[in-house]
Amino acid sequence: SKKEARRWAELYAMEQRGEISNLRTQVKFVLVPTQREPDVIGPKGGITPGKVLEKEAAYIADFVYTENGVEIVEDSKDVYRLKRKLMRYFYGIAIRET
C-alpha cells in the first residue's frame, strides 16, 4: 500500500541516521504451530510425519526494528484483534499501529 511504502521510506531514513537499527520487513511470528497426527515409524526405521490436521496461524508484521534497545513490531494496516492479542500473549509484544 502507499501508506506502507511511505512508512518504509521514513523508517529507512531513520535507520540511515542511526535512530533505529536492524530494520526488517514482512517478519513472520508463528502464533499457533501446525497441528499434526503423530509421526509414524516405518518398518525400516524411517519417520513419516503425521498428516496435517490444522495449518499454522501466523502474524506477518510489516516492519520490525530496534529503537533505544527495544524491539518494535509495527503494522501499517489495521491488525485483526485476535492476532494482536495473540502477539501480546505469546511474545509479550504490543503492535504499534501506524
Secondary structure, DSSP 8 states (H G I E B T S, - for coil): -HHHHHHHHHHHHHHHTTSSEEEEEEEEEEEE--EE---EE-TTS-EE---EEE--EEEEEEEEEEETTEEEEEESS---HHHHHHHHHHH----EE-
